[in-house]
Amino acid sequence: MTRRRIDASMVVMAAPFVLGIVALVVVPAMWTVALSLYEWDLVSDPTWRGLDTFRELFADDVFRISLRNSIAFVVVSVPLRMLGVVAFAMLLHRRQRGDGPARTAVLLPTFIPDIAYGLVWLWIANPLYGPLNVVLDSVGAPTPSWFTDPGSAKALVVLMSLFTIGEGIIIAIAVRNQIRPEFYELAAVEGVGSVSTFRRVTLPLMAPALLVLAMRDAAFAFQASFVPALVVTEGGPPPFSTTYLPLFAYRNSFEYLRYGYGAAVTVVMLGVTVLVLLVQRGFVRQMAADRV
């Protein structure tokens, strides 16, 4: 009887979460897949196109550019973000004076609404009076044209993504603090240096959690480029230098009223995300097999 009560309680507690997943994830995903097979502008009746939408999509030069930009963004930004997570975790994991405000400071940008965050960077990167170029000019460094040079615009979008790693830093700090001190005491007795200790003790023990963070980061990275590209660079400079898949889907759906076409872009983006996660999963399994 007690077991039945426990099982019933677990069902009751899990029900809101399951219903939320179904209502907010499963149903919209199924609707998007179905919509990708139609041409619809919200005014006229939907027109069946089947796979013709995807054939048109892969023949679209702008789509191919946005796909290439998105993949490049993930390949560049995710390793840099993980490097930042590890670096800040190593700096902030110790209990010391001022560690609380420092941890709050690295976490704070995560709570800023995306649009507000984009507007702040629109001011920071202003080529005339923005503090970023003012600082670069004061040290004699080149001052890029962030909004008109294609390479600089792409670098700016990546740079913006590096300041939203606070959640990953907090998780990495917790993982680092779970490592038993005996490992470091043994390394000190054997005369192992700090760099070797990090490479042979800290990093291997943190690797499973860091790989999970990297997988999650890769999944969200495709969406992370949307607001910077929309608010700051507006998809430019030409030719579509910062047009990524989310922005391409948004413009086709809400500016050109091609909702089926935009849904097809979303389906492709989901497929690419799953492919990236499968590659990472294979990498994790290979690492685990090598360690055994």
C-alpha positions in Angstrom: 0.0 0.0 0.0 2.8 2.3 0.9 4.5 1.7 -2.5 1.3 2.4 -4.3 1.0 5.7 -2.5 4.6 6.6 -3.3 4.0 5.7 -7.0 0.8 7.8 -7.1 2.6 10.7 -5.4 5.4 10.6 -8.0 2.8 10.6 -10.8 1.0 13.6 -9.3 4.3 15.5 -8.9 5.5 14.6 -12.4 2.2 15.4 -14.1 2.6 19.2 -14.4 6.1 18.8 -15.8 5.0 16.2 -18.4 1.9 18.2 -19.3 4.2 21.3 -19.8 6.6 19.4 -22.0 3.7 18.0 -24.1 2.0 21.4 -24.4 5.1 23.6 -24.9 7.5 21.3 -26.7 5.9 18.2 -28.3 2.7 19.8 -29.7 4.5 22.9 -31.1 7.2 20.6 -32.6 4.6 18.4 -34.3 2.8 21.5 -35.6 6.0 23.0 -37.0 6.8 19.8 -38.9 3.3 19.7 -40.3 3.4 23.4 -41.2 6.7 22.9 -43.0 4.8 20.9 -45.7 2.5 23.8 -46.5 2.6 27.3 -48.0 0.7 29.6 -45.7 0.5 33.4 -45.2 -2.2 33.5 -42.5 -4.6 35.1 -45.0 -5.3 32.5 -47.6 -5.9 28.8 -47.1 -2.8 26.6 -46.6 -1.5 25.1 -49.8 0.1 21.6 -49.8 3.7 21.6 -51.0 5.1 18.5 -49.4 8.9 18.2 -49.7 9.0 21.0 -52.4 9.5 23.4 -49.5 12.7 21.7 -48.5 13.9 21.5 -52.1 13.4 25.2 -52.5 15.1 25.8 -49.2 18.3 23.9 -50.0 18.4 25.7 -53.4 18.2 29.1 -51.6 21.6 30.9 -51.5 20.6 32.9 -48.4 19.6 29.8 -46.6 23.0 28.1 -47.4 24.8 31.2 -46.1 22.8 31.3 -42.9 23.4 27.5 -42.4 27.1 28.0 -42.9 27.1 31.0 -40.5 25.2 29.1 -37.8 27.6 26.1 -37.9 30.6 28.4 -37.8 29.1 30.3 -34.9 28.6 27.0 -32.9 32.1 25.7 -33.8 33.8 28.9 -32.7 31.6 30.1 -29.8 31.1 26.8 -27.8 34.8 26.0 -27.3 35.5 29.7 -26.3 32.6 29.7 -23.9 33.7 26.4 -22.3 37.3 27.8 -22.0 35.8 30.9 -20.2 33.7 28.6 -17.9 36.8 26.6 -16.9 39.0 29.7 -16.4 36.5 31.5 -14.2 35.7 28.4 -12.3 39.4 28.0 -11.4 39.6 31.6 -10.3 36.4 31.7 -8.2 36.0 28.3 -6.7 38.1 29.1 -3.6 36.4 30.7 -0.6 38.1 34.1 -0.3 37.4 37.8 0.3 35.1 39.2 -2.4 34.2 35.8 -4.0 30.5 36.5 -3.5 30.3 39.7 -5.4 32.6 38.2 -8.1 30.3 35.3 -8.6 27.3 37.6 -8.7 29.0 39.7 -11.4 29.7 36.8 -13.7 26.1 35.5 -13.3 24.4 38.9 -13.7 24.5 39.1 -17.5 22.5 35.9 -17.6 19.5 37.6 -16.0 19.4 40.6 -18.4 16.6 40.2 -21.0 18.0 39.4 -24.5 16.7 42.6 -26.1 18.1 44.8 -23.4 21.4 42.9 -23.6 21.5 43.5 -27.4 20.8 47.2 -27.0 23.6 47.6 -24.4 26.0 46.0 -26.9 24.7 48.3 -29.7 26.0 51.2 -27.6 29.2 49.4 -26.5 30.3 48.6 -30.0 29.3 52.0 -31.5 32.3 52.8 -33.8 32.1 56.6 -32.9 31.6 56.7 -29.1 31.3 53.1 -27.9 33.5 52.2 -25.0 34.9 49.2 -26.8 36.6 51.1 -29.5 37.5 53.9 -27.1 39.5 51.4 -25.0 41.0 49.8 -28.0 42.1 53.2 -29.4 43.6 54.2 -26.0 46.0 51.2 -26.0 46.9 51.7 -29.7 45.0 48.7 -31.0 43.0 48.7 -34.2 39.4 49.9 -33.9 37.2 47.6 -36.0 34.1 48.8 -37.8 31.8 46.3 -35.9 28.7 47.0 -38.0 30.1 47.4 -41.5 33.0 44.9 -41.7 31.8 41.3 -42.2 34.6 39.7 -40.1 34.2 42.2 -37.3 30.4 41.7 -37.2 30.8 38.0 -36.8 33.4 38.4 -34.1 31.1 40.8 -32.3 28.3 38.2 -32.2 30.7 35.6 -30.8 32.0 38.2 -28.3 28.5 38.9 -27.1 27.9 35.2 -26.4 31.0 35.0 -24.1 29.4 37.2 -21.5 26.4 34.9 -20.9 28.3 32.0 -19.4 27.5 32.7 -15.8 25.3 29.7 -15.3 28.0 27.4 -16.6 30.5 29.0 -14.3 28.4 28.4 -11.2 27.9 24.7 -12.2 31.7 24.3 -12.9 32.5 25.8 -9.5 30.2 23.4 -7.8 31.8 20.5 -9.7 35.3 21.7 -8.9 34.5 22.0 -5.2 33.2 18.4 -5.2 36.7 17.0 -6.0 38.2 15.5 -2.9 41.2 17.4 -1.4 43.1 14.1 -1.0 43.9 14.1 -4.7 45.6 17.5 -4.5 47.4 16.5 -1.3 48.8 13.4 -3.0 49.9 15.5 -6.0 51.6 18.0 -3.7 53.5 15.1 -1.9 54.7 13.8 -5.3 55.9 17.3 -6.3 53.5 17.7 -9.1 53.3 21.3 -10.3 50.1 23.4 -10.5 49.8 23.1 -14.3 50.3 19.3 -14.2 47.8 19.0 -11.4 45.2 20.8 -13.3 45.9 18.7 -16.4 46.1 15.4 -14.7 43.7 15.8 -11.8 41.3 18.7 -12.1 40.4 18.5 -15.8 39.8 14.7 -16.0 37.6 14.8 -12.9 35.6 17.7 -14.2 35.5 16.4 -17.8 32.1 14.6 -17.6 30.3 17.6 -16.3 32.1 19.9 -18.7 31.1 17.7 -21.7 27.4 17.8 -20.6 27.7 21.6 -20.4 29.2 21.7 -23.9 26.4 19.5 -25.3 23.8 21.8 -23.7 25.7 24.8 -24.9 25.8 23.5 -28.5 22.1 22.8 -28.5 21.3 26.4 -27.4 24.0 28.1 -29.5 21.8 28.0 -32.6 19.2 30.1 -30.9 21.8 32.3 -29.1 22.7 34.1 -32.3 19.2 35.4 -32.9 19.0 38.5 -30.8 22.5 39.8 -31.5 21.9 39.4 -35.3 18.4 41.0 -35.1 19.1 43.9 -32.8 22.8 44.7 -33.2 24.0 43.7 -36.7 20.5 43.3 -38.4 21.9 40.3 -40.3 24.5 42.3 -42.1 26.8 43.7 -43.3 26.3 42.4 -46.8 26.3 39.7 -48.0 24.3 38.4 -45.1 27.4 38.1 -42.9 25.5 37.6 -39.6 22.3 36.1 -41.0 21.9 32.9 -39.0 19.2 30.2 -39.2 17.0 31.7 -36.4 17.0 35.2 -38.1 16.4 33.6 -41.5 13.4 31.7 -40.1 12.1 34.8 -38.4 12.3 37.0 -41.4 10.6 34.5 -43.7 7.8 33.9 -41.2 7.0 37.3 -39.8 8.3 39.7 -42.5 7.6 37.8 -45.7 4.6 35.9 -44.2 6.0 32.5 -45.5 5.2 30.5 -42.4 5.6 27.1 -44.0 9.1 28.2 -45.3 10.1 29.5 -41.9 8.8 26.2 -40.3 11.0 24.2 -42.7 14.0 26.3 -41.6 13.2 25.4 -38.0 12.9 21.7 -38.9 16.4 21.8 -40.5 17.8 23.7 -37.5 16.4 21.0 -35.2 18.0 18.3 -37.4 21.4 20.0 -37.4 21.2 20.4 -33.6 20.4 16.7 -33.2 23.3 15.9 -35.5 25.7 18.0 -33.5 24.5 16.4 -30.2 25.0 12.9 -31.7 28.5 13.7 -32.7 29.3 15.0 -29.2 27.7 11.9 -27.7 29.9 9.7 -29.8 32.9 11.7 -28.7 31.9 11.3 -25.1 31.5 7.5 -25.5 34.8 7.2 -27.2 36.5 9.1 -24.4 34.8 6.9 -21.8 36.0 3.8 -23.7 39.6 5.1 -23.9 39.6 5.7 -20.1 38.5 2.1 -19.4 
